[in-house]
Amino acid sequence: MLQSRLLAETVSLAASDRVLILNSAADPFLTQTIQRVTSGTITLAEDNVATIAALVPVLQASSHIQHVAFHDYILHYPAGTMDVAVMNLLYQPSNAWMHYGLQVALYALRPGGRLYVVGAKDRGILSIEKRMREVFGHVETLQISKGQRALCSQKSTQKSINIQQSVPESLARLSELPLLQVFAGNKLDEGTRLLLEVLEVRATDVALDLGCGAGTIGLYIAQQATQGRVTMVDASLTAVAVAQRAVEQSQLTNVLVLPSDGAQAVLDQRFDLVATNPPFHQGGIQTTAIAERFIRQAAQVLRPQGRFYLVANRFLKYEPTLRACFKTLEEVGGDTRYKVLRARFPI
């Protein structure tokens, strides 16, 4: 991977460094960091539970490597203690995550500490370069290769004096979760709206919101399934935190929110209804793999008479996988941009 090569060639690490990896633990550069930082510490501020699950053997074998949820770092760790922070834009879902990463780095780094950021033009590296200059006062371009850039900012002594002013209070008081709402998105997207318009929910349904995000679909189902219950799952720890807060605010008592890589946490359960608005980007690349895995898992956890609802952009061809997993498939809603598909009778 080109980004990892750029990091390997530009990031300066000492054996005793305290290193913070900003939501980029899936980058192969982590392996090199572990090899080079032998007497220091490595902290993975990571959001994705699948990434962390893959690293469990590493975490168990290395006492100097630890994990904290990306959105929780400032809540649990002191300011001004890290020597190096590293962020790959490829793994950040949106600009909000990138900008938050810069603020976490400013909070975490000691005076003289360095933030390294790598990314491509189409992932926003030029706008992040501008933001790094605003946040740290300066930025250096270390290397450019095939549209990819490696940047570095050093935290000055002056910045450390104003550290608490530099980090908004909302970042240090995540019990209020305002930043998480920015991460997860506060608006009802068009695809979800179209799904909810046609979603059939029965009062006794035992339902699963697969890849729940902020929890909009699951909460809607819970309001209708007054004698049933809803489980909401997501691979993002931020999404789980946002959805949990939404459940608390709704005062609904028939909802459970779990971190899960797809339906992995509930594969031993069975549901009457599964609904999803699946992502179709992973690591900045368009993919159908996530939704196709959701489809196969939905067929696995649905009862024989169960229903599966999926909303997607029209250009995404999920129908072959749906037909391979279910006996019946029909389009029940949508518009010129989106389609809502309902599959029944899992094979």
C-alpha positions in Angstrom: 0.0 0.0 0.0 1.5 3.3 -1.1 0.3 5.2 2.0 2.0 2.7 4.3 5.2 3.0 2.3 5.1 6.8 2.6 4.6 6.5 6.4 7.5 4.0 6.6 9.8 6.4 4.7 8.8 9.6 6.5 7.8 8.9 10.1 10.7 9.2 12.5 10.4 6.8 15.5 12.6 6.1 18.4 12.5 2.9 20.4 11.2 4.7 23.5 8.6 6.9 21.8 5.0 7.1 22.9 3.0 6.8 19.7 -0.7 7.5 19.1 -2.3 5.9 16.0 -5.4 7.9 15.1 -8.2 5.6 13.7 -5.6 4.0 11.4 -4.8 0.7 13.1 -5.7 -1.2 9.9 -2.7 0.3 8.2 0.2 -2.2 7.7 2.4 0.6 9.1 1.3 -0.5 12.5 3.4 -3.6 12.2 6.5 -1.5 11.5 5.7 0.7 14.4 5.5 -2.3 16.8 8.9 -3.5 15.5 10.5 0.0 16.0 8.9 1.1 19.3 10.2 -1.6 21.7 10.5 0.3 25.0 7.9 3.0 24.5 4.1 2.7 24.2 1.6 2.4 21.3 -2.0 3.6 21.8 -4.5 2.7 19.2 -7.4 5.3 19.2 -9.5 3.1 17.0 -13.2 3.1 16.1 -13.8 -0.1 14.2 -14.4 -3.3 16.2 -13.4 -5.5 13.3 -10.0 -3.9 13.1 -9.5 -4.3 16.9 -10.7 -7.9 16.8 -8.1 -8.7 14.2 -5.4 -7.2 16.4 -6.5 -9.1 19.6 -3.5 -11.5 19.5 -1.1 -8.5 19.1 -2.8 -6.6 22.0 -2.6 -9.7 24.2 1.0 -10.4 23.4 2.3 -6.9 23.9 1.9 -5.1 27.2 3.1 -1.8 25.6 0.1 -1.6 23.1 -3.3 -0.5 24.3 -6.6 0.4 22.7 -9.2 3.2 23.3 -12.2 4.1 21.3 -11.3 7.0 18.9 -14.0 9.2 20.2 -13.1 8.5 23.8 -9.4 9.4 23.8 -9.6 12.8 25.4 -12.0 11.5 28.0 -9.5 8.8 29.3 -6.0 10.1 28.6 -4.0 13.1 29.8 -2.9 15.9 27.6 0.6 16.5 26.3 2.1 13.0 26.8 2.6 11.6 23.2 5.8 12.0 21.2 4.3 11.0 17.8 0.7 10.8 16.3 -0.1 9.2 13.0 -3.2 9.4 10.8 -4.0 7.9 7.4 -6.9 9.7 5.8 -7.9 6.5 3.9 -9.5 5.1 7.1 -11.5 8.3 8.1 -15.1 8.1 7.1 -15.6 11.9 6.6 -14.0 15.3 7.1 -15.4 15.4 10.6 -13.3 12.4 11.6 -10.2 14.0 10.0 -10.6 17.3 11.7 -11.3 15.6 15.1 -8.1 13.6 14.6 -6.1 16.8 14.3 -7.7 18.1 17.6 -6.9 14.9 19.4 -3.3 15.1 18.1 -3.0 18.7 19.4 -4.4 17.6 22.8 -2.3 14.4 23.0 1.2 15.6 21.8 3.8 17.0 24.1 5.5 20.2 23.1 7.8 19.2 20.2 5.7 16.2 19.4 5.0 15.5 15.8 1.8 14.6 13.9 2.2 12.7 10.6 -0.7 12.6 8.1 -0.8 10.7 4.9 -3.5 10.8 2.2 -4.5 11.4 -1.4 -5.9 14.4 -3.1 -9.3 12.7 -3.6 -9.3 12.0 0.2 -8.9 15.6 1.1 -5.2 15.8 1.9 -4.9 19.4 0.5 -7.7 20.7 2.8 -6.2 18.8 5.7 -2.9 20.4 5.0 -4.5 23.8 5.3 -6.2 22.7 8.5 -3.0 21.4 10.0 -1.4 24.8 9.4 -4.3 26.5 11.2 -4.2 24.1 14.1 -0.5 23.7 14.6 0.8 26.9 13.1 2.8 25.2 10.4 3.0 22.1 8.2 5.8 20.4 6.2 5.3 18.3 3.1 7.7 15.4 3.5 7.0 13.4 0.3 4.7 13.4 -2.7 4.1 10.2 -4.7 1.3 9.4 -7.3 -1.1 11.9 -5.8 -0.3 10.8 -2.2 1.2 13.2 0.3 2.9 12.7 3.6 2.7 15.8 5.9 4.1 16.6 9.3 3.3 19.3 11.9 5.2 19.8 15.1 3.5 21.0 18.2 5.0 24.2 19.6 5.5 25.2 23.2 3.1 28.1 22.7 0.4 25.6 21.6 0.9 23.6 24.8 0.2 26.6 26.9 -3.2 27.0 25.5 -4.0 23.3 25.2 -7.3 23.4 27.1 -8.5 26.3 25.1 -7.5 24.6 21.9 -9.7 21.6 22.6 -13.4 22.4 22.7 -15.1 21.5 26.0 -17.4 19.2 24.0 -14.5 17.0 23.2 -13.6 16.6 26.9 -17.2 16.0 28.0 -18.3 13.2 25.7 -21.2 12.3 28.0 -23.0 15.1 26.1 -22.0 13.4 22.7 -22.3 16.5 20.5 -19.3 15.6 18.6 -20.5 12.0 18.1 -23.7 13.4 16.5 -21.5 15.2 14.0 -19.6 11.9 13.3 -22.7 9.9 12.8 -24.8 12.5 11.0 -27.8 14.2 12.5 -30.0 14.2 9.4 -32.3 11.6 8.0 -30.8 10.6 4.7 -33.0 10.0 1.7 -32.4 6.3 1.5 -33.4 5.7 5.1 -36.5 7.8 4.7 -37.6 5.7 1.7 -37.0 2.5 3.6 -39.1 3.7 6.6 -42.0 4.6 4.3 -42.4 1.0 3.2 -41.1 -0.9 6.2 -43.7 -3.3 7.5 -43.3 -3.8 11.3 -45.5 -6.1 13.3 -46.2 -5.5 17.0 -44.6 -8.7 18.1 -41.5 -8.5 15.8 -38.1 -9.5 17.1 -36.0 -7.3 14.8 -32.4 -6.5 13.9 -31.0 -3.2 12.7 -27.9 -4.3 10.9 -25.3 -1.5 10.6 -27.4 0.8 12.7 -25.4 4.0 12.5 -27.2 6.6 14.6 -30.0 4.2 15.2 -32.8 5.8 13.2 -34.1 2.5 11.7 -33.9 0.5 14.9 -35.7 3.2 16.9 -38.5 3.4 14.4 -39.0 -0.4 14.5 -38.9 -0.4 18.3 -41.7 2.2 18.4 -43.9 -0.1 16.2 -42.9 -3.4 17.7 -44.5 -2.6 21.1 -44.6 -6.3 22.1 -41.4 -7.2 20.5 -37.8 -6.1 20.8 -35.0 -4.7 18.6 -31.2 -5.3 18.5 -29.1 -2.7 16.9 -25.5 -3.5 15.8 -22.7 -1.6 14.2 -18.9 -2.0 13.7 -18.3 1.6 14.7 -17.9 2.3 18.4 -18.9 5.9 17.7 -22.1 4.7 16.1 -22.8 2.4 19.0 -22.4 5.3 21.4 -24.6 7.6 19.4 -27.3 4.9 19.0 -27.2 4.1 22.7 -27.7 7.7 23.6 -30.6 7.9 21.2 -32.2 4.9 22.9 -31.7 6.5 26.3 -33.3 9.7 25.1 -36.2 7.8 23.5 -36.9 6.0 26.9 -37.7 2.9 24.9 -37.1 -0.3 26.9 -37.2 -2.9 24.1 -33.9 -2.0 22.4 -30.4 -3.4 22.8 -27.3 -1.8 21.1 -24.2 -3.9 20.5 -20.8 -3.4 18.9 -20.5 -6.0 16.2 -18.7 -6.7 12.9 -21.9 -7.2 10.8 -24.2 -9.6 12.6 -21.3 -11.5 14.2 -22.5 -10.8 17.7 -26.0 -12.2 17.1 -25.4 -15.1 14.8 -26.8 -17.5 17.4 -30.1 -15.5 17.5 -33.2 -15.6 15.2 -35.3 -12.6 14.0 -38.6 -11.9 12.4 -37.3 -8.8 10.7 -33.9 -7.5 9.6 -33.4 -4.0 8.0 -30.3 -2.3 6.8 -29.0 0.7 4.9 -25.5 -0.7 4.4 -22.4 1.3 3.6 -20.8 0.8 0.2 -17.4 2.4 0.9 -14.5 0.8 2.8 -11.1 2.4 3.2 -12.2 5.1 0.6 -13.0 2.4 -2.0 -16.5 1.6 -3.4 -17.4 -1.9 -2.6 -20.5 -4.2 -2.5 -18.7 -6.7 -0.2 -20.2 -5.2 3.1 -23.8 -5.3 1.9 -23.3 -8.8 0.4 -22.0 -10.0 3.8 -25.0 -8.4 5.5 -27.3 -10.2 3.0 -25.8 -13.6 3.8 -25.9 -12.9 7.5 -29.5 -11.8 7.4 -30.5 -15.0 5.7 -28.7 -16.9 8.4 -30.4 -15.1 11.4 -33.9 -14.8 9.9 -36.7 -17.2 10.9 -38.2 -19.2 8.0 -41.0 -16.6 7.6 -38.7 -13.7 8.2 -38.4 -10.5 6.1 -35.3 -8.6 5.1 -35.4 -5.0 3.9 -32.4 -3.3 2.2 -32.1 0.2 0.7 -29.4 1.0 -1.7 -28.4 3.3 -4.6 -29.9 2.0 -7.8 -26.5 1.4 -9.4 -25.5 -1.1 -6.8 -26.3 -4.7 -8.0 -27.2 -6.6 -4.9 -30.0 -8.6 -6.5 -27.8 -11.6 -7.5 -26.7 -12.2 -3.9 -30.2 -11.6 -2.6 -31.7 -14.2 -5.0 -29.0 -16.7 -4.0 -30.0 -16.3 -0.3 -33.8 -15.9 -0.5 -36.6 -17.5 -2.3 -38.5 -14.3 -3.1 -37.3 -10.8 -3.9 -39.2 -7.7 -4.8 -38.7 -3.9 -5.0 -41.2 -2.3 -2.6 -40.1 1.3 -2.7 -37.6 3.9 -3.9 -37.2 6.7 -6.4 -34.8 7.5 -9.3 -31.7 7.3 -7.0 -32.6 4.6 -4.5 -34.4 1.3 -4.4 -35.9 -0.5 -1.4 -35.7 -4.3 -1.7 -37.6 -6.9 0.4 -36.5 -10.5 0.5 -38.3 -13.3 2.2 -38.0 -17.0 2.9 -34.2 -17.5 3.5 -32.8 -20.5 1.7 
